[in-house]
C-alpha cells in the first residue's frame, strides 16, 4: 500500500502462502541455485581484479614522464573539441539515425563503441553535430567528478549525432591511444582542478584543450592501443558472461521455485 512510499505490513506478510517442500527437496533446490551464485561471484571477483590490473597497465603504458625524445602537446594543439547539440531523450525513435546522448556515455557504453543504442529522426540528425569513426565522445556534465569527461571512442562506420552536454574530440592520431588519455590518473587530477560545480559538475572544451599529453609516433601509439584494446575485449567478455549467467540464474530460479 502507499502512494509516494510503498510498504507491506507484517500482517499481510504473514498471509503470503508458499509451497513447503521436504527439507531434503529444499536443500536440493538450494544446491542448484548455489552453483550459479558461486559462479557469478567468482566471475565478479575476476572482473574486479582484471579492472584493477587494466587500470595499472593503462597508466603505465601512457606514462611518459622523464622519457626522452617524446613530444608534449596540448589536446588543443593535437585536435579540436566540438560541442554536441540538439538531442533529448524524448527524441529517440526506433530504426532512426544513430546518436549518442551524453547520459548514455557513462551508463551504457564502454570505452570502445561500434553501434549506437538509440536513433533519431533524419530531420533532427541533419541539424546535429556528428562524430565520425575515430572521434571521441565525452560526457562533460555529471553529478559526480568521476563521470565528467568519460570517453567513448566511436569506431562504427557511420557518422553519429551527439547531444548537448557532450563534446566530440576530433583528431588525426590513433583513437584508442587518444581516448585512453581521458582515463589516466594524470587526467583525473587535471579534471579535479578544472571541473566546476557542486550538484552538477561540468568541464569545458577550452579547459580540456589545455591538457598536455605525450605524443609518440603513430607506430608507438598503435602498439599501445593494441595492448589497451586487448584488456577492453577481455573485460567486456567478462561483463557479458556475468550478464548471461545472471539471466540464466533468474530463469532456473523461477523454474525451480514454481510449483503451480
C-alpha angles and dihedrals in degrees: 000000000000142000112233093007122037128206142167117220124231089244093056092045088055091058095056110114124213132177108259112210130187112282090245090057091046090053091049091054092046090050091057092047092046089058089061097043091050091049092049092047091051092049091049090051090050091049092050091050092047092050092053090046091049093049091051092045093047093050090050093049092051097042109106098156108143093005111137124227096026118124118227119211138165119251087244090059093047099044147341134267112221119188117231121229151190109020126119128176090251088063094066116117136175116260092008132138114293119267142163120218114206092240091059092058093075099027107041111017135074121206095279120053128183099164135034123234097216141028140206137209117279093244091060093038090057090056096049130091111247142215119219128201109300096023119123122231114208127191104219100182127062144138090246133045095233093066095045110107092006105166133226115188109215110218100162121119097237127069112250133205118243126208130230118274086050136086131214111218110208121194143140099236132095104300097215091049091049096042092051090059088076091059100053126109088242093058091044089059091046090050091051091056097044107036114096135205142057113229092016115033122202139179124197130227089237090057094048091047088065094058113111124221135179109251112203123180119293088250090059091043090053091050092051091045092055091056092049092046091053091057092045091054092048093050093045090051091052091048090051092048091052091049092051093046091051091051090048091050092051091049094051093042090058091046094048095046099043112097102158 
